[in-house]
Amino acid sequence: MVRNIAAAIVGVIVSITLVQSIEMLSHMIYPIPEDTDFSDAERVREFMSTLPVGAILSIGVAWPIGAFGGTLVGAWIATAKPLIYAIIVGGIVLAGTVTMLILLPHPWWFTISAPLGVVVGAYLGMYIATRLRGSPAPT
């Protein structure tokens, strides 16, 4: 039981760390102007409309990678069914993704693909963890 709880916590930590690392790298490549006021919705909308596609894609890659890595680690460490960790870790990443999509305007294609990518990332993490543990593939 303790191992399973720890696995969930470690999975979430791995997930957050991966997402934050990729986002920090993205901000180094595509810096946010210092005068950007995130409390002014119109300025944020204007800023988001000027972002290069690479900046948006880097964030779109960060969330699924975070869901994948966190689920993989959590499900690999745990003794419980891997689906639990896909739901916990993937659910937390998905909640963060949806929150960011609500708070900041994004292109329509990104609004659709980002949550789908998180679900796919969590599923793949669960699937690979079952293979690493020697369990049968999840159904």
CYANA upper distance limits for C-alpha pairs under 8 A (distance plus 0.5 A):
  1 MET  CA      5 ILE  CA      6.83
  2 VAL  CA      6 ALA  CA      6.55
  3 ARG  CA      7 ALA  CA      6.49
  3 ARG  CA     77 ILE  CA      8.14
  3 ARG  CA     78 ALA  CA      6.62
  3 ARG  CA     79 THR  CA      7.88
  4 ASN  CA      8 ALA  CA      6.83
  4 ASN  CA     77 ILE  CA      8.12
  4 ASN  CA     78 ALA  CA      5.32
  4 ASN  CA     79 THR  CA      6.78
  4 ASN  CA     80 ALA  CA      6.96
  5 ILE  CA      9 ILE  CA      6.85
  6 ALA  CA     10 VAL  CA      6.48
  7 ALA  CA     11 GLY  CA      6.43
  7 ALA  CA     73 VAL  CA      7.97
  7 ALA  CA     74 GLY  CA      5.02
  7 ALA  CA     75 ALA  CA      7.51
  7 ALA  CA     77 ILE  CA      6.08
  7 ALA  CA     78 ALA  CA      5.88
  8 ALA  CA     12 VAL  CA      6.74
  8 ALA  CA     74 GLY  CA      5.83
  8 ALA  CA     75 ALA  CA      8.38
  8 ALA  CA     78 ALA  CA      8.40
  8 ALA  CA     85 TYR  CA      6.77
  8 ALA  CA     88 ILE  CA      7.64
  8 ALA  CA     89 VAL  CA      7.69
  9 ILE  CA     13 ILE  CA      6.71
  9 ILE  CA     74 GLY  CA      8.19
 10 VAL  CA     14 VAL  CA      6.54
 10 VAL  CA     70 GLY  CA      8.02
 10 VAL  CA     73 VAL  CA      7.91
 10 VAL  CA     74 GLY  CA      6.73
 11 GLY  CA     15 SER  CA      6.58
 11 GLY  CA     69 GLY  CA      8.06
 11 GLY  CA     70 GLY  CA      4.57
 11 GLY  CA     71 THR  CA      6.29
 11 GLY  CA     72 LEU  CA      8.01
 11 GLY  CA     73 VAL  CA      6.04
 11 GLY  CA     74 GLY  CA      4.75
 11 GLY  CA     75 ALA  CA      8.31
 11 GLY  CA     85 TYR  CA      8.13
 11 GLY  CA     89 VAL  CA      6.90
 12 VAL  CA     16 ILE  CA      6.65
 12 VAL  CA     70 GLY  CA      6.18
 12 VAL  CA     71 THR  CA      8.39
 12 VAL  CA     74 GLY  CA      8.30
 12 VAL  CA     89 VAL  CA      6.01
 12 VAL  CA     92 ILE  CA      8.18
 13 ILE  CA     17 THR  CA      6.52
 13 ILE  CA     70 GLY  CA      7.73
 14 VAL  CA     18 LEU  CA      6.61
 14 VAL  CA     66 GLY  CA      7.79
 14 VAL  CA     69 GLY  CA      7.15
 14 VAL  CA     70 GLY  CA      5.49
 14 VAL  CA     73 VAL  CA      8.04
 15 SER  CA     19 VAL  CA      6.76
 15 SER  CA     65 ILE  CA      8.31
 15 SER  CA     66 GLY  CA      4.70
 15 SER  CA     67 ALA  CA      6.31
 15 SER  CA     68 PHE  CA      8.18
 15 SER  CA     69 GLY  CA      6.46
 15 SER  CA     70 GLY  CA      4.74
 15 SER  CA     71 THR  CA      8.17
 15 SER  CA     89 VAL  CA      7.83
 15 SER  CA     93 VAL  CA      8.07
 16 ILE  CA     20 GLN  CA      6.50
 16 ILE  CA     66 GLY  CA      6.99
 16 ILE  CA     70 GLY  CA      8.44
 16 ILE  CA     93 VAL  CA      8.49
 17 THR  CA     21 SER  CA      6.47
 17 THR  CA     66 GLY  CA      8.15
 18 LEU  CA     22 ILE  CA      6.71
 18 LEU  CA     62 ALA  CA      7.61
 18 LEU  CA     65 ILE  CA      7.57
 18 LEU  CA     66 GLY  CA      5.64
 18 LEU  CA     69 GLY  CA      7.99
 19 VAL  CA     23 GLU  CA      6.60
 19 VAL  CA     62 ALA  CA      5.45
 19 VAL  CA     63 TRP  CA      6.34
 19 VAL  CA     65 ILE  CA      7.71
 19 VAL  CA     66 GLY  CA      5.66
 20 GLN  CA     24 MET  CA      6.48
 20 GLN  CA     62 ALA  CA      8.46
 21 SER  CA     25 LEU  CA      6.71
 22 ILE  CA     26 SER  CA      6.61
 22 ILE  CA     58 SER  CA      7.81
 22 ILE  CA     59 ILE  CA      7.90
 22 ILE  CA     62 ALA  CA      6.13
 23 GLU  CA     27 HIS  CA      6.66
 23 GLU  CA     58 SER  CA      7.77
 23 GLU  CA     59 ILE  CA      6.68
 23 GLU  CA     62 ALA  CA      7.26
 24 MET  CA     28 MET  CA      6.80
 25 LEU  CA     29 ILE  CA      6.93
 26 SER  CA     30 TYR  CA      6.30
 26 SER  CA     31 PRO  CA      8.21
 26 SER  CA     55 ALA  CA      6.94
 26 SER  CA     58 SER  CA      6.71
 26 SER  CA     59 ILE  CA      7.94
 27 HIS  CA     31 PRO  CA      5.17
 27 HIS  CA     32 ILE  CA      7.12
 30 TYR  CA     55 ALA  CA      6.70
 32 ILE  CA     36 THR  CA      7.68
 36 THR  CA     43 ARG  CA      7.70
 36 THR  CA     44 VAL  CA      7.82
 36 THR  CA     47 PHE  CA      8.27
 37 ASP  CA     43 ARG  CA      7.26
 37 ASP  CA     44 VAL  CA      7.59
 38 PHE  CA     43 ARG  CA      7.84
 38 PHE  CA     44 VAL  CA      6.34
 39 SER  CA     44 VAL  CA      8.45
 40 ASP  CA     44 VAL  CA      6.86
 41 ALA  CA     45 ARG  CA      6.59
 42 GLU  CA     46 GLU  CA      6.65
 43 ARG  CA     47 PHE  CA      6.54
 44 VAL  CA     48 MET  CA      6.53
 44 VAL  CA    104 LEU  CA      7.77
 44 VAL  CA    105 PRO  CA      8.36
 45 ARG  CA     49 SER  CA      6.73
 45 ARG  CA    104 LEU  CA      7.84
 45 ARG  CA    105 PRO  CA      6.50
 46 GLU  CA     50 THR  CA      7.14
 47 PHE  CA     51 LEU  CA      7.17
 48 MET  CA    104 LEU  CA      8.48
 48 MET  CA    105 PRO  CA      7.33
 48 MET  CA    106 HIS  CA      7.47
 51 LEU  CA     55 ALA  CA      6.82
 51 LEU  CA     56 ILE  CA      7.57
 52 PRO  CA     56 ILE  CA      7.37
 53 VAL  CA     57 LEU  CA      6.53
 54 GLY  CA     58 SER  CA      6.49
 55 ALA  CA     59 ILE  CA      7.24
 56 ILE  CA     60 GLY  CA      6.72
 56 ILE  CA    110 PHE  CA      8.46
 57 LEU  CA     61 VAL  CA      6.55
 58 SER  CA     62 ALA  CA      6.71
 59 ILE  CA     63 TRP  CA      7.12
 60 GLY  CA     64 PRO  CA      7.73
 60 GLY  CA    110 PHE  CA      7.76
 60 GLY  CA    113 SER  CA      8.45
 60 GLY  CA    114 ALA  CA      6.13
 60 GLY  CA    117 GLY  CA      8.33
 61 VAL  CA     65 ILE  CA      6.68
 61 VAL  CA    117 GLY  CA      8.48
 62 ALA  CA     66 GLY  CA      6.50
 63 TRP  CA     67 ALA  CA      6.73
 63 TRP  CA     93 VAL  CA      7.25
 63 TRP  CA     97 THR  CA      7.59
 63 TRP  CA    114 ALA  CA      7.89
 63 TRP  CA    117 GLY  CA      8.01
 63 TRP  CA    118 VAL  CA      6.49
 64 PRO  CA     68 PHE  CA      6.49
 64 PRO  CA    114 ALA  CA      8.11
 64 PRO  CA    117 GLY  CA      5.64
 64 PRO  CA    118 VAL  CA      4.67
 64 PRO  CA    119 VAL  CA      7.92
 64 PRO  CA    120 VAL  CA      7.71
 64 PRO  CA    121 GLY  CA      5.27
 64 PRO  CA    122 ALA  CA      7.81
 65 ILE  CA     69 GLY  CA      6.45
 65 ILE  CA    118 VAL  CA      8.23
 65 ILE  CA    121 GLY  CA      6.78
 66 GLY  CA     70 GLY  CA      6.40
 66 GLY  CA     93 VAL  CA      7.83
 66 GLY  CA    121 GLY  CA      8.29
 67 ALA  CA     71 THR  CA      6.42
 67 ALA  CA     86 ALA  CA      8.43
 67 ALA  CA     89 VAL  CA      6.82
 67 ALA  CA     90 GLY  CA      5.65
 67 ALA  CA     93 VAL  CA      6.55
 67 ALA  CA    118 VAL  CA      6.29
 67 ALA  CA    119 VAL  CA      8.18
 67 ALA  CA    121 GLY  CA      5.87
 67 ALA  CA    122 ALA  CA      5.40
 67 ALA  CA    125 GLY  CA      8.00
 68 PHE  CA     72 LEU  CA      6.45
 68 PHE  CA     90 GLY  CA      8.37
 68 PHE  CA    118 VAL  CA      8.20
 68 PHE  CA    120 VAL  CA      8.49
 68 PHE  CA    121 GLY  CA      4.78
 68 PHE  CA    122 ALA  CA      5.21
 68 PHE  CA    123 TYR  CA      7.88
 68 PHE  CA    124 LEU  CA      6.84
 68 PHE  CA    125 GLY  CA      5.01
 68 PHE  CA    126 MET  CA      8.32
 69 GLY  CA     73 VAL  CA      6.65
 69 GLY  CA    122 ALA  CA      8.49
 69 GLY  CA    125 GLY  CA      6.86
 70 GLY  CA     74 GLY  CA      6.49
 70 GLY  CA     89 VAL  CA      6.73
 70 GLY  CA     90 GLY  CA      8.49
 70 GLY  CA    122 ALA  CA      8.45
 70 GLY  CA    125 GLY  CA      8.10
 71 THR  CA     75 ALA  CA      6.27
 71 THR  CA     85 TYR  CA      6.06
 71 THR  CA     86 ALA  CA      5.77
 71 THR  CA     89 VAL  CA      6.23
 71 THR  CA     90 GLY  CA      7.35
 71 THR  CA    122 ALA  CA      6.18
 71 THR  CA    125 GLY  CA      5.60
 71 THR  CA    126 MET  CA      6.44
 72 LEU  CA     76 TRP  CA      6.39
 72 LEU  CA    122 ALA  CA      8.28
 72 LEU  CA    124 LEU  CA      8.45
 72 LEU  CA    125 GLY  CA      4.65
 72 LEU  CA    126 MET  CA      6.18
 72 LEU  CA    128 ILE  CA      7.31
 72 LEU  CA    129 ALA  CA      5.74
 73 VAL  CA     77 ILE  CA      6.62
 73 VAL  CA    125 GLY  CA      8.43
 73 VAL  CA    129 ALA  CA      7.95
 74 GLY  CA     78 ALA  CA      6.65
 74 GLY  CA     82 PRO  CA      8.47
 74 GLY  CA     85 TYR  CA      6.51
 75 ALA  CA     79 THR  CA      8.32
 75 ALA  CA     80 ALA  CA      8.23
 75 ALA  CA     81 LYS  CA      7.91
 75 ALA  CA     82 PRO  CA      5.19
 75 ALA  CA     83 LEU  CA      8.28
 75 ALA  CA     84 ILE  CA      8.37
 75 ALA  CA     85 TYR  CA      6.06
 75 ALA  CA     86 ALA  CA      8.10
 75 ALA  CA    125 GLY  CA      8.38
 75 ALA  CA    126 MET  CA      6.79
 75 ALA  CA    129 ALA  CA      6.30
 75 ALA  CA    130 THR  CA      8.09
 76 TRP  CA     82 PRO  CA      8.13
 76 TRP  CA    129 ALA  CA      5.49
 76 TRP  CA    130 THR  CA      7.71
 76 TRP  CA    132 LEU  CA      7.54
 76 TRP  CA    133 ARG  CA      6.84
 78 ALA  CA     82 PRO  CA      8.16
 80 ALA  CA     84 ILE  CA      7.94
 81 LYS  CA     85 TYR  CA      8.26
 82 PRO  CA     86 ALA  CA      7.03
 82 PRO  CA    126 MET  CA      6.03
 82 PRO  CA    127 TYR  CA      8.48
 82 PRO  CA    129 ALA  CA      7.74
 82 PRO  CA    130 THR  CA      7.35
 83 LEU  CA     87 ILE  CA      6.69
 83 LEU  CA    126 MET  CA      6.90
 83 LEU  CA    138 PRO  CA      8.25
 84 ILE  CA     88 ILE  CA      6.65
 85 TYR  CA     89 VAL  CA      6.13
 85 TYR  CA     90 GLY  CA      7.94
 85 TYR  CA    126 MET  CA      7.88
 86 ALA  CA     90 GLY  CA      5.62
 86 ALA  CA     91 GLY  CA      7.91
 86 ALA  CA    122 ALA  CA      5.62
 86 ALA  CA    123 TYR  CA      6.82
 86 ALA  CA    125 GLY  CA      7.86
 86 ALA  CA    126 MET  CA      6.39
 87 ILE  CA     91 GLY  CA      5.76
 87 ILE  CA    122 ALA  CA      8.27
 88 ILE  CA     92 ILE  CA      6.71
 89 VAL  CA     93 VAL  CA      6.77
 89 VAL  CA    122 ALA  CA      7.92
 90 GLY  CA     94 LEU  CA      6.36
 90 GLY  CA    118 VAL  CA      7.09
 90 GLY  CA    119 VAL  CA      6.99
 90 GLY  CA    121 GLY  CA      8.35
 90 GLY  CA    122 ALA  CA      5.66
 91 GLY  CA     95 ALA  CA      6.49
 92 ILE  CA     96 GLY  CA      6.80
 93 VAL  CA     97 THR  CA      6.57
 93 VAL  CA    118 VAL  CA      7.53
 94 LEU  CA     98 VAL  CA      6.58
 94 LEU  CA    115 PRO  CA      6.71
 94 LEU  CA    118 VAL  CA      6.68
 94 LEU  CA    119 VAL  CA      8.00
 95 ALA  CA     99 THR  CA      6.57
 96 GLY  CA    100 MET  CA      6.73
 97 THR  CA    101 LEU  CA      6.67
 97 THR  CA    114 ALA  CA      7.79
 97 THR  CA    115 PRO  CA      7.14
 98 VAL  CA    102 ILE  CA      6.66
 98 VAL  CA    115 PRO  CA      7.62
 99 THR  CA    103 LEU  CA      6.61
100 MET  CA    104 LEU  CA      6.32
101 LEU  CA    105 PRO  CA      6.97
101 LEU  CA    106 HIS  CA      7.05
101 LEU  CA    111 THR  CA      6.96
106 HIS  CA    110 PHE  CA      6.86
106 HIS  CA    111 THR  CA      6.78
107 PRO  CA    111 THR  CA      6.87
108 TRP  CA    112 ILE  CA      6.98
109 TRP  CA    113 SER  CA      6.57
110 PHE  CA    114 ALA  CA      6.10
111 THR  CA    115 PRO  CA      7.77
112 ILE  CA    116 LEU  CA      7.35
113 SER  CA    117 GLY  CA      6.49
114 ALA  CA    118 VAL  CA      6.91
115 PRO  CA    119 VAL  CA      6.92
116 LEU  CA    120 VAL  CA      6.71
117 GLY  CA    121 GLY  CA      6.44
118 VAL  CA    122 ALA  CA      6.65
119 VAL  CA    123 TYR  CA      6.68
120 VAL  CA    124 LEU  CA      6.59
121 GLY  CA    125 GLY  CA      6.64
122 ALA  CA    126 MET  CA      6.71
123 TYR  CA    127 TYR  CA      6.58
124 LEU  CA    128 ILE  CA      6.53
125 GLY  CA    129 ALA  CA      6.52
126 MET  CA    130 THR  CA      6.82
127 TYR  CA    131 ARG  CA      7.10
127 TYR  CA    137 ALA  CA      6.87
127 TYR  CA    138 PRO  CA      7.04
128 ILE  CA    132 LEU  CA      6.71
129 ALA  CA    133 ARG  CA      6.57
130 THR  CA    134 GLY  CA      6.55
130 THR  CA    135 SER  CA      5.48
130 THR  CA    136 PRO  CA      7.03
130 THR  CA    137 ALA  CA      6.53
130 THR  CA    138 PRO  CA      7.83
131 ARG  CA    135 SER  CA      6.49
131 ARG  CA    136 PRO  CA      7.61
131 ARG  CA    137 ALA  CA      7.32
